[in-house]
Amino acid sequence: MSADQSSGDTLNDAQELPRVSIVIPAYNEESVIRQCLIAAVYQSVPAHEIIVVDNLSTDRTAAIVAQMQLEYPESPVILLSQDTDQGLIPTRNFGLNQATGDILGRIDADSVLEPDWVEQVQKAFQDQSVQAATGPVVYYDMPMRRFGLKADDKMRQMMLKLAKHQYHFLFGSNMALRATAWEIIRDETCRDEKDEMHEDIDLSLHLADHDLKVQYWPQMVSGMSARRLEDSPRDYRYYVTRFDRTYKAHNVKKMALKAPMVVFFSVYFPAKLLRAIHTVNTAQPVRRGGQ
């Protein structure tokens, strides 16, 4: 094989890699949106576009994104406004509908992607049968982060086994799906106007209805905040029982799928204590000179 042929093959391989869009719904996220965007910009393989969809924010979220566009003019950071409906689902849908990539990544505004996230998404979709993919998360504002990542990975793989591979749930902070798969399900996804369900579980169940394959990809890692632990026990319970309400809306009765609820309930108080200790320790000034 000549050097020219080798170079041509490499170029063709690069051209065949799917373009990955990153969609970030945002509502009053001024405290986290900058770190989210920095992680999305500094990728080993650049994203095709990074779309922030501002949903009627009353803080500086949109202004910070606009400033990032000025600071990183070479990066495809796009700021859109969804000011028709308040809520995550209409904002998510608006962003996914506007995205132009072959693969539509969806993360939260407090997500901090690992530097090879886009590259791993491309690898996950090399199998043409894969229509959506998800991966584990690491909680960056908790102690023992790498241990937490391993635990999260094991829990998600356990869930896949319990569901006997019939259902495989996407995780809203770390997911991607083919644009063609989104076109199939986008008019069917639940609007959830009462805000009672897990929108990522709903998305997963609609994919399952069409036998669209969801792949778990352990190397596709995103960081996220454990700020959910700041909820009161009552609010946290409502969040966890969204699983049940989502299953009921889809008439899913598999008992094994209740496992995430058990896990989330069991870790709430010990994890809340760990986070409180970690927050205090990291907030303390470092003493120098033996003082």
C-alpha positions in Angstrom: 0.0 0.0 0.0 1.4 3.4 -1.0 1.7 6.4 1.4 -1.0 8.2 -0.6 -3.4 5.3 -0.2 -2.8 5.1 3.5 -3.4 8.8 3.9 -6.5 8.5 1.8 -7.8 5.6 4.0 -7.2 7.7 7.2 -9.0 10.6 5.7 -12.0 8.4 4.7 -12.1 6.9 8.3 -12.2 10.4 9.7 -15.0 11.4 7.4 -17.0 8.4 8.4 -17.0 9.3 12.1 -20.4 10.7 13.2 -20.7 14.4 14.1 -21.6 14.7 17.8 -23.8 17.5 19.0 -24.0 18.3 22.7 -27.3 19.7 23.9 -27.5 21.4 27.4 -30.9 22.5 28.7 -30.4 25.3 31.3 -32.6 27.1 33.8 -30.9 29.4 36.3 -27.5 27.6 36.1 -25.1 30.5 36.5 -23.1 28.7 39.2 -22.2 25.7 37.0 -22.7 26.5 33.3 -19.2 27.8 32.8 -17.4 24.7 34.1 -19.9 22.6 32.0 -19.0 24.5 28.8 -15.2 24.4 29.5 -15.3 20.6 29.7 -17.4 20.4 26.6 -15.0 22.6 24.7 -11.8 20.9 25.8 -12.4 17.5 24.2 -9.9 15.2 22.5 -12.2 15.2 19.5 -14.2 18.4 19.1 -17.9 18.4 19.2 -19.8 19.3 16.1 -21.7 21.9 18.1 -22.3 22.7 21.8 -25.9 24.0 22.2 -27.1 25.6 25.4 -30.8 26.1 25.5 -31.7 28.8 28.0 -35.2 28.3 29.4 -36.5 31.6 30.8 -33.5 32.0 33.2 -33.7 34.9 35.6 -30.0 34.9 36.5 -26.8 35.3 34.5 -26.9 31.9 32.7 -27.4 33.4 29.2 -24.8 36.2 29.8 -22.2 33.7 30.9 -22.7 31.6 27.8 -22.5 34.7 25.6 -19.2 35.6 27.4 -17.9 32.1 26.7 -18.7 32.6 23.0 -16.4 35.6 23.0 -13.7 33.8 24.9 -13.7 30.8 22.7 -14.6 32.1 19.2 -13.1 29.0 17.6 -15.5 26.7 19.5 -19.0 26.0 18.2 -20.8 27.2 21.3 -24.4 28.1 20.4 -26.9 29.9 22.7 -30.6 29.3 22.0 -33.6 30.5 23.9 -36.7 28.4 24.6 -39.1 30.9 26.1 -42.4 29.3 25.1 -42.8 26.7 27.9 -41.1 26.4 31.3 -39.7 23.0 31.9 -36.9 20.5 31.1 -38.8 18.4 28.5 -39.8 21.2 26.1 -36.4 22.7 26.5 -34.7 19.4 25.9 -36.9 18.7 22.9 -36.2 22.2 21.4 -32.4 21.6 21.7 -32.5 18.1 20.1 -34.7 19.4 17.3 -32.3 22.2 16.5 -29.2 20.1 16.7 -27.6 19.2 13.3 -25.2 16.4 14.3 -25.5 12.7 13.5 -25.4 11.9 17.2 -27.3 14.0 19.7 -25.6 14.1 23.1 -27.7 15.3 26.0 -26.2 16.4 29.3 -27.2 18.6 32.3 -25.8 22.1 33.0 -24.0 20.7 36.0 -22.3 17.9 33.9 -18.6 18.0 33.5 -17.6 15.7 30.7 -14.4 13.7 30.7 -11.9 15.0 28.1 -12.5 12.0 25.8 -16.3 12.0 26.0 -17.0 12.9 22.4 -14.4 10.4 21.3 -16.1 7.6 23.3 -19.5 8.5 22.0 -18.2 8.1 18.5 -16.8 4.7 19.4 -20.1 3.6 21.1 -21.9 4.3 17.8 -19.5 2.5 15.5 -21.9 -0.4 15.8 -24.7 0.7 13.4 -27.3 -1.2 15.4 -26.8 1.1 18.4 -29.4 3.8 18.4 -28.7 5.3 21.9 -25.9 5.1 24.5 -25.3 6.0 28.1 -22.5 5.7 30.6 -21.6 6.1 34.3 -21.1 9.3 36.2 -18.6 10.5 38.8 -19.8 12.8 41.5 -17.2 15.6 41.5 -18.4 17.3 44.7 -18.2 14.1 46.8 -15.2 12.4 48.4 -13.7 9.1 47.0 -14.7 10.1 43.4 -13.1 7.1 41.7 -14.6 4.7 44.1 -18.0 6.4 43.4 -17.5 6.0 39.7 -16.8 2.3 40.0 -19.9 1.9 42.3 -22.1 3.8 39.8 -20.8 1.6 36.9 -21.5 -1.6 38.8 -25.0 -0.4 39.7 -25.9 0.4 36.1 -24.6 -2.9 34.9 -26.6 -4.7 37.6 -29.7 -2.9 36.5 -29.2 -4.1 32.9 -29.0 -7.7 34.2 -32.1 -7.3 36.4 -34.0 -6.0 33.4 -32.8 -9.0 31.4 -31.7 -6.6 28.7 -35.4 -5.9 27.9 -35.0 -2.3 29.1 -31.9 -0.3 29.3 -32.3 3.2 30.7 -30.5 6.3 29.6 -29.2 8.7 32.2 -30.1 12.4 31.4 -26.7 13.7 32.6 -24.8 11.4 30.3 -26.6 10.2 27.2 -26.6 10.3 23.4 -28.9 9.0 20.6 -28.8 9.0 16.8 -30.6 11.9 15.2 -32.6 9.3 13.2 -33.8 7.6 16.4 -34.9 10.9 17.9 -36.9 11.6 14.7 -38.7 8.3 15.3 -39.7 9.0 18.9 -39.8 12.8 19.3 -43.5 13.2 18.7 -44.3 10.3 21.1 -42.3 11.3 24.2 -44.4 12.3 27.1 -44.8 16.0 27.8 -45.2 15.3 31.5 -46.9 18.7 32.1 -47.4 17.9 35.8 -43.6 17.2 36.2 -44.1 13.8 37.8 -41.8 11.5 35.8 -38.1 10.9 35.0 -37.8 12.3 31.5 -34.8 10.1 30.7 -36.6 6.9 31.7 -39.6 8.0 29.5 -37.2 8.5 26.6 -35.7 5.1 27.1 -39.1 3.4 27.2 -40.1 5.0 23.9 -36.9 3.8 22.4 -37.8 0.3 23.7 -41.3 0.5 22.1 -39.5 0.7 18.7 -36.9 -1.9 19.5 -34.2 0.7 19.2 -31.1 -0.6 20.8 -29.6 1.2 23.8 -25.9 0.5 24.5 -24.2 0.9 27.9 -20.7 2.2 27.3 -18.6 2.3 30.5 -15.9 4.5 28.9 -18.4 7.3 28.2 -18.0 9.1 31.5 -19.5 12.4 32.7 -19.0 14.2 36.0 -22.1 15.5 37.8 -23.0 17.3 41.0 -24.5 15.5 44.0 -26.5 18.6 44.7 -29.7 16.5 44.7 -28.6 15.4 48.2 -29.3 19.0 49.4 -33.0 18.2 48.9 -35.2 17.7 52.0 -36.1 14.1 52.7 -39.6 14.8 51.4 -38.4 16.4 48.1 -35.8 13.6 47.7 -38.5 11.0 48.2 -40.7 12.7 45.5 -37.7 12.6 43.1 -37.0 8.9 43.7 -40.7 7.9 43.3 -40.6 9.4 39.8 -39.5 6.0 38.7 -42.8 4.5 39.8 -44.9 7.2 38.1 -42.9 6.8 34.9 -43.4 3.0 34.9 -47.1 3.4 35.5 -47.5 5.9 32.7 -46.0 3.2 30.4 -47.7 0.2 32.1 -44.4 -1.3 33.0 -44.7 -3.8 35.9 -41.4 -5.5 36.1 -40.5 -5.6 39.8 -36.8 -5.8 39.2 -36.9 -2.2 37.8 -37.7 -0.9 41.3 -34.1 -1.7 42.3 -32.9 1.9 41.6 -35.5 3.3 44.0 -34.2 1.0 46.7 -30.6 2.0 46.0 -31.4 5.7 46.0 -33.4 5.5 49.2 -30.7 3.5 51.0 -27.8 5.9 50.1 -29.6 9.2 50.9 -28.6 9.8 54.5 -25.1 8.4 54.5 -24.3 10.2 51.2 -25.8 13.4 52.5 -23.5 13.2 55.6 -20.5 12.4 53.5 -21.2 15.4 51.2 -21.7 17.7 54.2 -18.3 16.6 55.7 -16.6 17.0 52.3 -18.1 20.5 51.8 -16.8 21.6 55.2 -13.3 20.2 54.6 -12.9 21.7 51.2 -14.1 25.0 52.4 -11.5 25.3 55.1 -8.5 27.5 54.3 -5.2 25.7 54.1 -2.9 26.5 57.0 0.7 27.2 56.2 3.9 27.6 58.2 2.6 25.4 61.0 -0.2 27.9 61.9 
